[in-house]
């Protein structure tokens, strides 16, 4: 059976949601409900629509200019197992995968278990932009993030070194 995801939407071409030309997949459902969130319509776990990994990969293959895929939301880690399947397919095409999460990298590692699949999704990412959006720290002067508390994590280096390693994009 084809892996299904609950989505709020897809942006086929973006240069503001990570480095390079990107396809952005918005997960439906978010427990964080950050004040000032730019996507409050993604909070409900019941709204949005169902799609499959195969349908998203078809869209990815249509654009030869893509550098990667960004998983945004909502909260992608609430559907970590399904997004892991998507991330593996994207990487098999030679593209990178970035994810946004309201949880910090440390919280994701500490909370990871076999049931939620958080570690498996982390393991497929090139970059993670972590932390809740904090309206008081909102800035239009930082790349790819909404508030100054959010970090761009180099996930492979962090997992290898067993400590949080910030990306040079910070």
DSSP file (Angstrom, degrees, kcal/mol; ACC not computed):
  #  RESIDUE AA STRUCTURE BP1 BP2  ACC     N-H-->O    O-->H-N    N-H-->O    O-->H-N    TCO  KAPPA ALPHA  PHI   PSI    X-CA   Y-CA   Z-CA
    1    1 A X              0   0    0      0, 0.0     2,-0.1     0, 0.0     3,-0.1   0.000 360.0 360.0 360.0 137.0    0.0    0.0    0.0
    2    2 A X        -     0   0    0      1,-0.1     2,-0.2    50,-0.0     0, 0.0  -0.412 360.0-106.4 -66.7 135.1    1.3    3.5   -0.9
    3    3 A X        -     0   0    0     -2,-0.1    50,-2.2    79,-0.1     2,-0.3  -0.453  38.7-149.4 -67.0 129.5    2.4    5.6    2.1
    4    4 A X  E     -A   52   0A   0     48,-0.2     2,-0.3    -2,-0.2    48,-0.2  -0.771  13.3-169.7-106.8 148.2   -0.1    8.4    2.8
    5    5 A X  E     -A   51   0A   0     46,-2.7    46,-2.5    -2,-0.3     2,-0.6  -0.959  22.6-131.1-129.5 147.8    0.4   11.8    4.3
    6    6 A X  E     -A   50   0A   0     -2,-0.3    22,-2.5    44,-0.2     2,-0.3  -0.918  39.0-173.3 -99.2 118.2   -2.0   14.4    5.5
    7    7 A X  E     -AB  49  27A   0     42,-3.3    42,-2.4    -2,-0.6    20,-0.2  -0.780  38.5-160.5-116.7 153.6   -1.0   17.7    3.9
    8    8 A X  E    S-     0   0A   0     18,-3.2     2,-0.3     1,-0.4    19,-0.2   0.632  75.3 -61.4 -95.4 -24.3   -2.0   21.4    4.0
    9    9 A X  E     - B   0  26A   0     17,-1.2    17,-2.8    40,-0.1    -1,-0.4  -0.946  42.8-108.5 163.0 177.8   -0.5   22.0    0.6
   10   10 A X  E     - B   0  25A   0     -2,-0.3     2,-0.6    15,-0.2    15,-0.2  -0.999  10.4-154.8-137.4 137.1    2.6   22.1   -1.6
   11   11 A X  E     - B   0  24A   0     13,-2.5    13,-2.9    -2,-0.4     3,-0.2  -0.976  10.3-158.3-108.5 122.1    4.5   25.0   -3.1
   12   12 A X  E    S+     0   0A   0     -2,-0.6     2,-0.4     1,-0.2    -1,-0.1   0.766  76.2  24.9 -75.0 -26.3    6.2   23.8   -6.2
   13   13 A X  E     +     0   0A   0     10,-0.1     2,-0.3    11,-0.1    -1,-0.2  -0.943  68.8 154.3-145.8 119.7    9.0   26.4   -6.3
   14   14 A X  E     - B   0  22A   0      8,-1.7     8,-2.4    -2,-0.4    -3,-0.0  -0.997  24.1-179.3-143.0 144.5   10.4   28.4   -3.4
   15   15 A X  S    S+     0   0    0     -2,-0.3     3,-0.2     6,-0.2     5,-0.2   0.274  84.5  62.5-119.2   5.0   13.7   30.1   -2.7
   16   16 A X  S    S+     0   0    0      1,-0.1   128,-0.2     6,-0.1     3,-0.1   0.454  89.4  66.7-107.7  -3.5   12.8   31.3    0.9
   17   17 A X  S    S-     0   0    0      1,-0.3     2,-0.2     3,-0.2    -1,-0.1  -0.047 118.3 -33.7-109.9  30.7   12.3   27.9    2.5
   18   18 A X  S    S-     0   0    0     -3,-0.2    -1,-0.3    52,-0.1     2,-0.2  -0.700  92.4 -40.4 137.6 171.2   15.8   26.6    2.4
   19   19 A X  S    S-     0   0    0     -2,-0.2    48,-0.1    -3,-0.1    -3,-0.1  -0.415 101.8  -4.9 -70.4 134.9   18.9   26.8    0.2
   20   20 A X  S    S-     0   0    0     -5,-0.2     2,-0.4    -2,-0.2    -3,-0.2  -0.151 111.8 -27.9  81.3-177.1   18.4   26.6   -3.6
   21   21 A X  S    S-     0   0    0     44,-0.4    46,-3.6    -8,-0.1    47,-1.3  -0.621  76.8-176.4 -74.9 124.1   15.2   26.0   -5.6
   22   22 A X  E     -Bc  14  68A   0     -8,-2.4    -8,-1.7    -2,-0.4     2,-0.5  -0.925  34.1-138.4-133.3 149.3   12.9   23.9   -3.4
   23   23 A X  E     - c   0  69A   0     45,-1.8    47,-3.0    -2,-0.3     2,-0.5  -0.890  30.4-150.2 -94.0 134.6    9.6   22.1   -3.4
   24   24 A X  E     -Bc  11  70A   0    -13,-2.9   -13,-2.5    -2,-0.5     2,-0.6  -0.943   9.4-164.3-115.4 126.4    7.9   22.7   -0.1
   25   25 A X  E     -Bc  10  71A   0     45,-3.0    47,-3.0    -2,-0.5     2,-0.7  -0.942   9.7-152.6-110.5 119.0    5.5   20.1    1.5
   26   26 A X  E     -Bc   9  72A   0    -17,-2.8   -18,-3.2    -2,-0.6   -17,-1.2  -0.828   9.6-143.8 -97.7 114.1    3.3   21.5    4.3
   27   27 A X  E     -B    7   0A   0     45,-2.3     2,-0.5    -2,-0.7    47,-0.3  -0.448  14.8-128.1 -69.8 145.6    2.2   18.9    6.8
   28   28 A X  S    S+     0   0    0    -22,-2.5   -22,-0.2    46,-0.1    15,-0.2  -0.868  73.5  45.0 -96.7 128.4   -1.3   19.2    8.2
   29   29 A X        -     0   0    0     13,-3.4    46,-2.7    -2,-0.5    45,-0.4   0.278  53.6-174.1 110.6 126.7   -1.5   19.2   12.0
   30   30 A X        -     0   0    0     13,-2.4    -1,-0.1    44,-0.3    15,-0.1  -0.930  18.1-167.4-152.7 125.2    0.6   21.0   14.6
   31   31 A X  S    S+     0   0    0     -2,-0.3    -1,-0.1     1,-0.1    12,-0.1   0.618  82.5  70.9 -83.4 -12.3    0.6   20.7   18.4
   32   32 A X        -     0   0    0      2,-0.0    -1,-0.1     1,-0.0   100,-0.0   0.897  67.1-171.9 -77.0 -41.7    2.7   23.8   19.0
   33   33 A X        -     0   0    0      1,-0.2     2,-0.1    -3,-0.1     3,-0.1   0.913  17.6-157.5  49.1  54.2    0.2   26.5   18.0
   34   34 A X    >   -     0   0    0      1,-0.1     3,-1.9     2,-0.1     2,-0.2  -0.357  20.3-109.5 -64.8 134.8    2.7   29.3   18.2
   35   35 A X  T 3  S+     0   0    0      1,-0.3   100,-0.5    98,-0.2    -1,-0.1  -0.480 106.7  19.3 -63.1 130.0    1.4   32.8   18.7
   36   36 A X  T 3  S+     0   0    0      1,-0.2    -1,-0.3    -2,-0.2    -2,-0.1   0.532  86.5 168.5  85.4   7.3    1.9   34.7   15.4
   37   37 A X    X   -     0   0    0     -3,-1.9     3,-0.6     1,-0.1    -1,-0.2  -0.219  35.1-143.6 -53.2 138.5    2.3   31.5   13.3
   38   38 A X  T 3  S+     0   0    0      1,-0.2    -1,-0.1     2,-0.1     3,-0.1   0.610  96.4  44.4 -80.7 -10.9    2.2   32.3    9.6
   39   39 A X  T >   +     0   0    0      1,-0.1     3,-2.2     2,-0.0    -1,-0.2  -0.339  59.8 146.9-128.2  53.4    0.3   29.0    9.0
   40   40 A X  G X   +     0   0    0     -3,-0.6     3,-1.5     1,-0.3     4,-0.4   0.743  69.1  71.0 -63.4 -19.6   -2.4   28.6   11.6
   41   41 A X  G 3  S+     0   0    0      1,-0.3    -1,-0.3     2,-0.1     3,-0.2   0.604  91.3  60.8 -69.8  -9.2   -4.6   26.8    9.1
   42   42 A X  G <  S+     0   0    0     -3,-2.2   -13,-3.4     1,-0.1    32,-0.4   0.469  80.7  87.2 -93.1  -2.3   -2.2   23.9    9.4
   43   43 A X    <   +     0   0    0     -3,-1.5   -13,-2.4   -14,-0.2    -1,-0.1   0.905  66.9  84.5 -66.8 -43.6   -2.9   23.4   13.2
   44   44 A X        -     0   0    0     -4,-0.4     3,-0.1   -15,-0.2   -15,-0.1  -0.354  64.1-153.8 -66.1 135.8   -5.9   21.1   12.9
   45   45 A X  S    S+     0   0    0      1,-0.2    -1,-0.1   -16,-0.1   -17,-0.1   0.539  93.4  54.5 -83.2  -6.8   -5.1   17.4   12.5
   46   46 A X  S    S+     0   0    0    -40,-0.0    -1,-0.2     2,-0.0    -2,-0.1   0.647  95.7  73.4-100.7 -18.6   -8.4   16.8   10.7
   47   47 A X  S    S+     0   0    0     -3,-0.1     2,-0.1    -6,-0.1   -19,-0.1  -0.003  71.1  52.8 -83.9-166.9   -8.2   19.4    7.9
   48   48 A X  S    S-     0   0    0    -40,-0.1     2,-0.3    -7,-0.1   -40,-0.2  -0.389  84.7 -81.0  77.9-156.4   -6.1   19.4    4.8
   49   49 A X  E     -A    7   0A   0    -42,-2.4   -42,-3.3    -2,-0.1     2,-0.4  -0.958  31.5-107.8-146.5 160.6   -6.1   16.5    2.3
   50   50 A X  E     +A    6   0A   0     -2,-0.3     2,-0.3   -44,-0.2   -44,-0.2  -0.748  39.3 164.3 -94.1 138.5   -4.5   13.1    1.9
   51   51 A X  E     -A    5   0A   0    -46,-2.5   -46,-2.7    -2,-0.4     2,-0.3  -0.863  28.0-119.5-139.3 175.5   -1.8   12.5   -0.6
   52   52 A X  E  >  -A    4   0A   0     -2,-0.3     4,-1.8   -48,-0.2   -48,-0.2  -0.824  22.2-117.6-118.4 159.0    0.7    9.8   -1.2
   53   53 A X  H  > S+     0   0    0    -50,-2.2     4,-2.6    -2,-0.3     5,-0.2   0.905 116.5  57.1 -57.1 -42.1    4.5    9.8   -1.4
   54   54 A X  H  > S+     0   0    0    -51,-0.3     4,-2.0     1,-0.2    -1,-0.2   0.892 104.2  50.8 -58.1 -42.3    4.2    8.7   -5.0
   55   55 A X  H  > S+     0   0    0      2,-0.2     4,-1.4     1,-0.2    -1,-0.2   0.897 112.1  47.2 -63.2 -40.2    2.1   11.7   -5.9
   56   56 A X  H  X S+     0   0    0     -4,-1.8     4,-2.3     1,-0.2    -2,-0.2   0.903 109.3  53.2 -69.3 -40.3    4.7   14.1   -4.3
   57   57 A X  H  X S+     0   0    0     -4,-2.6     4,-2.6     1,-0.2    -1,-0.2   0.874 104.4  56.7 -63.3 -36.6    7.6   12.4   -6.0
   58   58 A X  H  X S+     0   0    0     -4,-2.0     4,-0.9    -5,-0.2    -1,-0.2   0.919 108.2  47.4 -58.3 -42.8    5.9   12.8   -9.4
   59   59 A X  H >< S+     0   0    0     -4,-1.4     3,-0.6     1,-0.2     4,-0.5   0.905 110.8  51.7 -65.4 -42.0    5.8   16.6   -8.7
   60   60 A X  H >< S+     0   0    0     -4,-2.3     3,-1.4     1,-0.2     6,-0.2   0.925 107.3  52.7 -59.5 -45.6    9.4   16.6   -7.6
   61   61 A X  H 3< S+     0   0    0     -4,-2.6    -1,-0.2     1,-0.3    -2,-0.2   0.712  97.4  67.7 -66.0 -20.6   10.4   14.8  -10.8
   62   62 A X  T << S+     0   0    0     -4,-0.9     2,-0.6    -3,-0.6    -1,-0.3   0.705  95.5  60.1 -71.9 -19.4    8.7   17.5  -12.9
   63   63 A X    X   -     0   0    0     -3,-1.4     3,-1.2    -4,-0.5    -1,-0.2  -0.879  56.8-178.4-119.2 102.2   11.2   20.2  -11.9
   64   64 A X  T 3  S+     0   0    0     -2,-0.6    -1,-0.1     1,-0.2    -3,-0.1   0.544  79.3  68.0 -73.5  -7.5   14.8   19.5  -12.9
   65   65 A X  T 3  S+     0   0    0    -45,-0.0   -44,-0.4   -43,-0.0    -1,-0.2   0.548  72.5 118.2 -88.9  -8.0   15.9   22.7  -11.2
   66   66 A X    <   -     0   0    0     -3,-1.2   -44,-0.2    -6,-0.2     3,-0.1  -0.327  41.4-173.4 -65.3 137.6   15.1   21.6   -7.7
   67   67 A X        -     0   0    0    -46,-3.6    29,-1.9     1,-0.3     2,-0.3   0.688  67.4 -37.2 -92.9 -29.3   18.0   21.4   -5.2
   68   68 A X  E     -cd  22  96A   0    -47,-1.3   -45,-1.8    27,-0.2     2,-0.4  -0.974  56.9 -91.1-173.6-174.3   15.8   19.8   -2.6
   69   69 A X  E     -cd  23  97A   0     27,-2.4    29,-2.3    -2,-0.3     2,-0.5  -0.971  26.6-151.3-123.6 135.6   12.5   19.4   -0.7
   70   70 A X  E     -cd  24  98A   0    -47,-3.0   -45,-3.0    -2,-0.4     2,-0.6  -0.925   5.0-151.0-108.7 130.5   11.5   21.2    2.4
   71   71 A X  E     +cd  25  99A   0     27,-2.9    29,-2.7    -2,-0.5   -45,-0.2  -0.899  33.7 153.5 -99.9 116.6    9.1   19.7    5.0
   72   72 A X  E     +c   26   0A   0    -47,-3.0   -45,-2.3    -2,-0.6     2,-0.3  -0.435  14.6  75.5-127.0-161.7    7.2   22.4    6.7
   73   73 A X  S    S-     0   0    0    -47,-0.3     2,-0.2    -2,-0.2   -45,-0.1  -0.893  88.5 -10.1-172.4-155.9    3.9   22.6    8.4
   74   74 A X  S    S-     0   0    0    -45,-0.4     2,-0.5   -32,-0.4   -44,-0.3   0.569 122.2 -45.5  40.6-165.8    2.2   22.1   10.6
   75   75 A X    >   -     0   0    0    -46,-2.7     3,-1.8   -33,-0.2     4,-0.3  -0.926  47.1-164.7-123.1 104.6    4.6   19.8   12.2
   76   76 A X  G >  S+     0   0    0     24,-0.6     3,-1.9    -2,-0.5     7,-0.3   0.807  87.3  66.0 -58.1 -30.5    6.3   17.2   10.0
   77   77 A X  G >  S+     0   0    0      1,-0.3     3,-0.9    23,-0.2    -1,-0.3   0.617  85.9  70.1 -72.5  -9.7    7.5   15.2   13.0
   78   78 A X  G <  S+     0   0    0     -3,-1.8    -1,-0.3     1,-0.2    -2,-0.2   0.639 112.1  32.1 -75.7 -13.4    3.8   14.4   13.8
   79   79 A X  G <> S+     0   0    0     -3,-1.9     4,-2.5    -4,-0.3     3,-0.3  -0.248  82.6 144.3-128.0  42.0    3.9   12.2   10.7
   80   80 A X  H <>  +     0   0    0     -3,-0.9     4,-2.1    36,-0.3     5,-0.2   0.842  65.5  53.1 -57.7 -41.2    7.6   11.2   10.9
   81   81 A X  H  > S+     0   0    0     35,-0.4     4,-1.5     2,-0.2    -1,-0.2   0.931 113.5  42.7 -64.0 -43.8    7.3    7.7    9.6
   82   82 A X  H  > S+     0   0    0     -3,-0.3     4,-1.9     1,-0.2    -1,-0.2   0.903 114.3  50.7 -68.3 -40.7    5.5    8.8    6.4
   83   83 A X  H  X S+     0   0    0     -4,-2.5     4,-2.8    -7,-0.3    -1,-0.2   0.794 104.4  59.3 -68.7 -26.2    7.8   11.7    5.9
   84   84 A X  H  X S+     0   0    0     -4,-2.1     4,-2.4    -5,-0.3    -1,-0.2   0.912 104.2  50.4 -64.6 -42.0   10.8    9.4    6.3
   85   85 A X  H  X S+     0   0    0     -4,-1.5     4,-1.8     2,-0.2    -2,-0.2   0.932 112.8  46.5 -60.3 -45.7    9.5    7.4    3.3
   86   86 A X  H  X S+     0   0    0     -4,-1.9     4,-2.5     1,-0.2    -2,-0.2   0.936 110.8  52.3 -61.3 -46.8    9.2   10.6    1.3
   87   87 A X  H  X S+     0   0    0     -4,-2.8     4,-2.6     1,-0.2    -2,-0.2   0.891 108.0  51.1 -59.2 -41.2   12.7   11.8    2.4
   88   88 A X  H  X S+     0   0    0     -4,-2.4     4,-1.9     2,-0.2    -1,-0.2   0.902 111.0  48.4 -63.0 -40.8   14.3    8.5    1.3
   89   89 A X  H  X S+     0   0    0     -4,-1.8     4,-0.7     2,-0.2    -2,-0.2   0.901 111.8  49.7 -65.5 -41.3   12.6    8.8   -2.1
   90   90 A X  H ><>S+     0   0    0     -4,-2.5     5,-1.6     1,-0.2     3,-1.0   0.930 111.1  48.8 -63.5 -46.0   13.8   12.4   -2.5
   91   91 A X  H ><5S+     0   0    0     -4,-2.6     3,-2.0     1,-0.3    -1,-0.2   0.847 103.0  61.5 -64.2 -33.5   17.4   11.5   -1.5
   92   92 A X  H 3<5S+     0   0    0     -4,-1.9    -1,-0.3     1,-0.3    -2,-0.2   0.746 100.2  56.4 -64.1 -21.8   17.3    8.6   -4.0
   93   93 A X  T <<5S-     0   0    0     -3,-1.0    -1,-0.3    -4,-0.7    -2,-0.2   0.409 125.3-105.0 -87.3   1.0   16.8   11.3   -6.7
   94   94 A X  T < 5S+     0   0    0     -3,-2.0     2,-0.2     1,-0.3    -3,-0.2   0.633  81.2 124.6  86.7  14.6   19.9   13.1   -5.6
   95   95 A X      < -     0   0    0     -5,-1.6    -1,-0.3     1,-0.0   -27,-0.2  -0.677  56.7-120.6-105.2 160.6   18.2   15.9   -3.8
   96   96 A X  E     -d   68   0A   0    -29,-1.9   -27,-2.4    -2,-0.2     2,-0.4  -0.589  17.5-139.6 -97.3 163.9   18.5   17.1   -0.2
   97   97 A X  E     -d   69   0A   0     27,-0.3    29,-3.3   -29,-0.2    30,-1.2  -0.988  16.6-178.0-128.3 128.9   15.8   17.3    2.5
   98   98 A X  E     -de  70 127A   0    -29,-2.3   -27,-2.9    -2,-0.4     2,-0.4  -0.927   8.1-164.8-119.3 145.3   15.3   20.0    5.0
   99   99 A X  E     -de  71 128A   0     28,-1.7    30,-2.8    -2,-0.4     2,-0.4  -0.985  13.0-145.2-132.9 147.3   12.6   20.1    7.7
  100  100 A X  E     + e   0 129A   0    -29,-2.7   -24,-0.6    -2,-0.4     2,-0.3  -0.850  24.3 177.5 -98.8 143.2   11.2   22.7   10.0
  101  101 A X  E     - e   0 130A   0     28,-2.4    30,-0.6    -2,-0.4   -26,-0.1  -0.987  35.8-146.3-146.6 141.1   10.1   21.6   13.5
  102  102 A X  S    S+     0   0    0     -2,-0.3    30,-0.6    28,-0.2     2,-0.2   0.667  87.8  79.2 -73.6 -18.5    8.7   23.4   16.5
  103  103 A X  S    S-     0   0    0     28,-0.2    28,-1.2     1,-0.1    -2,-0.1  -0.624  89.4-116.0 -84.5 150.8   10.7   21.0   18.7
  104  104 A X     >  -     0   0    0     26,-0.2     4,-2.5    -2,-0.2     5,-0.2  -0.420  26.3-108.6 -78.4 163.1   14.4   21.6   19.2
  105  105 A X  H  > S+     0   0    0      1,-0.2     4,-2.3     2,-0.2     5,-0.2   0.908 122.2  51.5 -55.3 -44.3   16.9   19.1   17.9
  106  106 A X  H  > S+     0   0    0      1,-0.2     4,-2.5     2,-0.2    -1,-0.2   0.889 109.0  49.9 -63.7 -40.1   17.6   18.1   21.5
  107  107 A X  H  > S+     0   0    0      2,-0.2     4,-2.3     1,-0.2    -1,-0.2   0.896 110.0  51.1 -65.5 -39.9   13.9   17.5   22.2
  108  108 A X  H  X S+     0   0    0     -4,-2.5     4,-0.9     2,-0.2    -2,-0.2   0.922 112.5  45.6 -63.7 -43.5   13.5   15.4   19.1
  109  109 A X  H >< S+     0   0    0     -4,-2.3     3,-0.6     1,-0.2    -2,-0.2   0.935 114.9  47.1 -63.9 -45.6   16.5   13.2   20.0
  110  110 A X  H 3< S+     0   0    0     -4,-2.5    -1,-0.2     1,-0.2    -2,-0.2   0.844 118.1  42.0 -66.1 -33.4   15.3   12.8   23.6
  111  111 A X  H 3< S+     0   0    0     -4,-2.3    -1,-0.2    -5,-0.2    -2,-0.2   0.499  86.3 120.4 -92.6  -4.3   11.8   12.0   22.6
  112  112 A X    <<  +     0   0    0     -4,-0.9     2,-0.3    -3,-0.6    -3,-0.0  -0.354  32.1 153.8 -65.8 135.7   12.6    9.7   19.7
  113  113 A X     >  -     0   0    0     -2,-0.1     4,-1.9     1,-0.0     5,-0.4  -0.936  57.7 -94.7-150.6 174.4   11.3    6.2   19.9
  114  114 A X  T  4 S+     0   0    0     -2,-0.3    -2,-0.0     1,-0.2    -1,-0.0   0.839 119.6  54.0 -62.6 -33.5   10.4    3.3   17.6
  115  115 A X  T  4 S+     0   0    0      1,-0.2    -1,-0.2     2,-0.1   -34,-0.1   0.913 113.4  37.7 -70.3 -43.9    6.7    4.3   17.7
  116  116 A X  T  4 S-     0   0    0     -5,-0.2   -35,-0.4   -36,-0.1   -36,-0.3   0.743  89.3-144.7 -86.6 -21.2    7.1    8.0   16.6
  117  117 A X     X  +     0   0    0     -4,-1.9     4,-1.9   -37,-0.1     5,-0.2   0.663  50.6 139.4  72.5  15.9   10.0    7.5   14.1
  118  118 A X  H  >  +     0   0    0     -5,-0.4     4,-2.7     1,-0.2     5,-0.2   0.912  69.8  49.2 -61.8 -43.4   11.6   10.8   14.9
  119  119 A X  H  > S+     0   0    0     -6,-0.3     4,-2.4     1,-0.2    -1,-0.2   0.899 108.4  53.9 -64.7 -39.4   15.2    9.5   14.8
  120  120 A X  H  > S+     0   0    0      2,-0.2     4,-0.5     1,-0.2    -1,-0.2   0.902 111.4  45.2 -62.0 -41.0   14.5    7.9   11.4
  121  121 A X  H >X S+     0   0    0     -4,-1.9     3,-1.5     1,-0.2     4,-0.6   0.939 111.4  52.3 -68.9 -45.2   13.3   11.1    9.9
  122  122 A X  H >< S+     0   0    0     -4,-2.7     3,-1.6     1,-0.3    -2,-0.2   0.905 103.4  59.8 -53.2 -41.4   16.2   13.1   11.5
  123  123 A X  H 3< S+     0   0    0     -4,-2.4    -1,-0.3     1,-0.3    -2,-0.2   0.682 104.2  50.1 -64.2 -18.5   18.6   10.6    9.9
  124  124 A X  H << S+     0   0    0     -3,-1.5    -1,-0.3    -4,-0.5   -27,-0.3   0.501  93.2  98.2 -95.7  -5.9   17.3   11.5    6.4
  125  125 A X    <<  -     0   0    0     -3,-1.6    31,-0.3    -4,-0.6   -27,-0.2  -0.563  49.9-167.7 -89.5 146.0   17.7   15.2    6.8
  126  126 A X  S    S+     0   0    0    -29,-3.3    29,-1.2     1,-0.3    30,-0.5   0.814  83.6  13.1 -86.3 -43.5   20.5   17.5    5.6
  127  127 A X  E     -eF  98 154A   0    -30,-1.2   -28,-1.7    27,-0.2     2,-0.4  -0.967  61.0-162.5-135.6 149.0   19.2   20.4    7.6
  128  128 A X  E     -eF  99 153A   0     25,-1.7    25,-3.5    -2,-0.3     2,-0.7  -0.998   8.0-157.0-129.1 128.2   16.7   21.0   10.5
  129  129 A X  E     -eF 100 152A   0    -30,-2.8   -28,-2.4    -2,-0.4     2,-0.2  -0.929  32.8-170.7-101.1 113.0   15.4   24.4   11.4
  130  130 A X  E     +eF 101 151A   0     21,-1.9    21,-1.1    -2,-0.7   -26,-0.2  -0.635  27.1  52.0-113.5 161.9   14.3   23.9   14.9
  131  131 A X  S    S-     0   0    0    -28,-1.2   -28,-0.2   -30,-0.6   -30,-0.2   0.180  77.9 -71.4  98.8 147.7   12.4   25.6   17.7
  132  132 A X        -     0   0    0    -30,-0.6     2,-0.4     1,-0.1    17,-0.1  -0.300  52.7-102.5 -65.5 151.8    9.0   27.2   18.1
  133  133 A X        -     0   0    0     16,-0.1     2,-0.6    13,-0.1   -98,-0.2  -0.665  35.9-160.6 -72.4 127.8    8.3   30.5   16.4
  134  134 A X    >   -     0   0    0     -2,-0.4     3,-2.0     1,-0.1    14,-0.2  -0.951   8.8-154.4-116.1 112.3    8.5   33.2   19.0
  135  135 A X  G >  S+     0   0    0     -2,-0.6     3,-1.5  -100,-0.5    -1,-0.1   0.830  93.3  58.1 -56.5 -37.0    6.7   36.4   17.9
  136  136 A X  G 3  S+     0   0    0      1,-0.3    -1,-0.3    -3,-0.1    -3,-0.0   0.698 109.8  45.8 -68.1 -17.6    8.8   38.7   20.1
  137  137 A X  G <  S+     0   0    0     -3,-2.0    11,-2.7     2,-0.0    -1,-0.3   0.196  81.9 140.1-108.6  14.8   11.9   37.4   18.3
  138  138 A X  B <   +H  147   0B   0     -3,-1.5     2,-0.3     9,-0.3     9,-0.3  -0.308  25.7 176.2 -59.5 138.5   10.5   37.7   14.8
  139  139 A X        -     0   0    0      7,-1.9     3,-0.3     6,-0.1     6,-0.1  -0.987  34.4-164.7-148.9 136.7   13.0   39.0   12.3
  140  140 A X  S    S+     0   0    0     -2,-0.3    -1,-0.1     1,-0.2     7,-0.1   0.361  88.0  72.3 -94.6   2.6   13.0   39.6    8.6
  141  141 A X  S    S+     0   0    0      2,-0.1     2,-0.4     0, 0.0    -1,-0.2   0.448  80.3  82.4 -98.6  -2.0   16.8   39.8    8.6
  142  142 A X  S    S-     0   0    0     -3,-0.3     3,-0.4     3,-0.2     2,-0.3  -0.828  82.5-111.2-107.1 145.2   17.5   36.1    9.1
  143  143 A X  S    S-     0   0    0     -2,-0.4    -2,-0.1    26,-0.3     3,-0.1  -0.517  85.2 -14.8 -77.4 134.9   17.6   33.5    6.4
  144  144 A X  S    S+     0   0    0     -2,-0.3     2,-0.3  -128,-0.2    -1,-0.2   0.389 113.1  93.9  65.3  -0.7   15.0   30.8    6.2
  145  145 A X        -     0   0    0     -3,-0.4    -3,-0.2     1,-0.1    -1,-0.1  -0.826  61.2-149.5-123.3 160.6   13.7   31.3    9.8
  146  146 A X  S    S+     0   0    0     -2,-0.3    -7,-1.9     1,-0.2     2,-0.3   0.771  81.3  28.2 -97.5 -31.3   10.9   33.3   11.3
  147  147 A X  B >  S-H  138   0B   0     -9,-0.3     3,-1.8   -16,-0.1    -9,-0.3  -0.961  76.9-117.2-136.7 153.5   12.4   34.1   14.8
  148  148 A X  T 3  S+     0   0    0    -11,-2.7   -10,-0.1    -2,-0.3    -1,-0.1   0.685 108.1  64.7 -63.8 -21.4   15.9   34.6   16.1
  149  149 A X  T 3  S+     0   0    0    -15,-0.2    -1,-0.3   -17,-0.1     2,-0.1   0.725  82.4  96.6 -73.5 -20.6   15.6   31.6   18.5
  150  150 A X    <   -     0   0    0     -3,-1.8     2,-0.3   -19,-0.1   -19,-0.2  -0.456  61.9-156.8 -75.5 142.5   15.4   29.2   15.6
  151  151 A X  E     -F  130   0A   0    -21,-1.1   -21,-1.9    -2,-0.1     2,-0.7  -0.853  18.3-132.1-119.9 152.5   18.5   27.4   14.5
  152  152 A X  E     -F  129   0A   0     -2,-0.3    15,-3.2   -23,-0.2     2,-0.4  -0.925  33.1-159.8-102.5 111.5   19.7   25.8   11.3
  153  153 A X  E     -FG 128 166A   0    -25,-3.5   -25,-1.7    -2,-0.7     2,-1.2  -0.771  20.4-137.6 -99.3 132.7   21.2   22.5   12.3
  154  154 A X  E  >  -F  127   0A   0     11,-2.9     4,-2.2    -2,-0.4    11,-0.3  -0.777  27.0-169.5 -81.5  98.5   23.6   20.4   10.2
  155  155 A X  H  > S+     0   0    0    -29,-1.2     4,-2.8    -2,-1.2     5,-0.3   0.926  76.2  49.8 -67.0 -48.9   21.9   17.1   11.0
  156  156 A X  H  > S+     0   0    0    -30,-0.5     4,-2.2   -31,-0.3    -1,-0.2   0.928 115.5  44.5 -56.9 -43.7   24.5   14.6    9.6
  157  157 A X  H  > S+     0   0    0      2,-0.2     4,-2.7     1,-0.2     6,-0.2   0.889 113.2  51.9 -66.2 -38.6   27.3   16.4   11.5
  158  158 A X  H  X>S+     0   0    0     -4,-2.2     5,-1.3     7,-0.2     4,-1.1   0.913 111.8  45.2 -64.5 -43.4   25.2   16.6   14.7
  159  159 A X  H  <5S+     0   0    0     -4,-2.8    -1,-0.2     2,-0.2    -2,-0.2   0.895 115.4  48.0 -67.7 -38.8   24.4   12.9   14.6
  160  160 A X  H  <5S+     0   0    0     -4,-2.2    -2,-0.2    -5,-0.3    -1,-0.2   0.910 119.1  37.9 -67.4 -42.4   28.0   12.0   13.8
  161  161 A X  H  <5S-     0   0    0     -4,-2.7    -1,-0.2     2,-0.3    -2,-0.2   0.523 102.8-130.1 -88.4  -6.1   29.5   14.2   16.6
  162  162 A X  T  <5S+     0   0    0     -4,-1.1     2,-0.3     1,-0.2    -3,-0.2   0.844  78.9  84.5  58.3  35.8   26.7   13.4   19.0
  163  163 A X  S   <S-     0   0    0     -5,-1.3     2,-0.3    -6,-0.2    -2,-0.3  -0.968  93.1 -83.2-157.3 156.9   26.2   17.2   19.7
  164  164 A X        -     0   0    0     -2,-0.3     2,-0.5    -3,-0.1    -9,-0.1  -0.490  42.6-169.6 -69.8 123.5   24.3   20.0   18.0
  165  165 A X        -     0   0    0    -11,-0.3   -11,-2.9    -2,-0.3    -7,-0.2  -0.966  14.7-138.6-116.8 119.6   26.3   21.4   15.1
  166  166 A X  B     -G  153   0A   0     -2,-0.5   -13,-0.3   -13,-0.2     2,-0.1  -0.497  20.5-117.2 -76.4 145.1   25.0   24.6   13.6
  167  167 A X    >   -     0   0    0    -15,-3.2     3,-1.5    -2,-0.2   -15,-0.2  -0.400  21.1-117.1 -73.6 156.0   25.0   25.0    9.8
  168  168 A X  T 3  S+     0   0    0      1,-0.3    -1,-0.1     2,-0.1   -15,-0.1   0.596 109.9  76.4 -67.9 -10.1   27.1   27.7    8.2
  169  169 A X  T 3         0   0    0      1,-0.2   -26,-0.3   -17,-0.1    -1,-0.3   0.600 360.0 360.0 -77.0 -10.9   23.8   29.2    7.0
  170  170 A X    <         0   0    0     -3,-1.5    -1,-0.2   -18,-0.2    -2,-0.1   0.498 360.0 360.0 -62.5 360.0   23.0   30.5   10.5
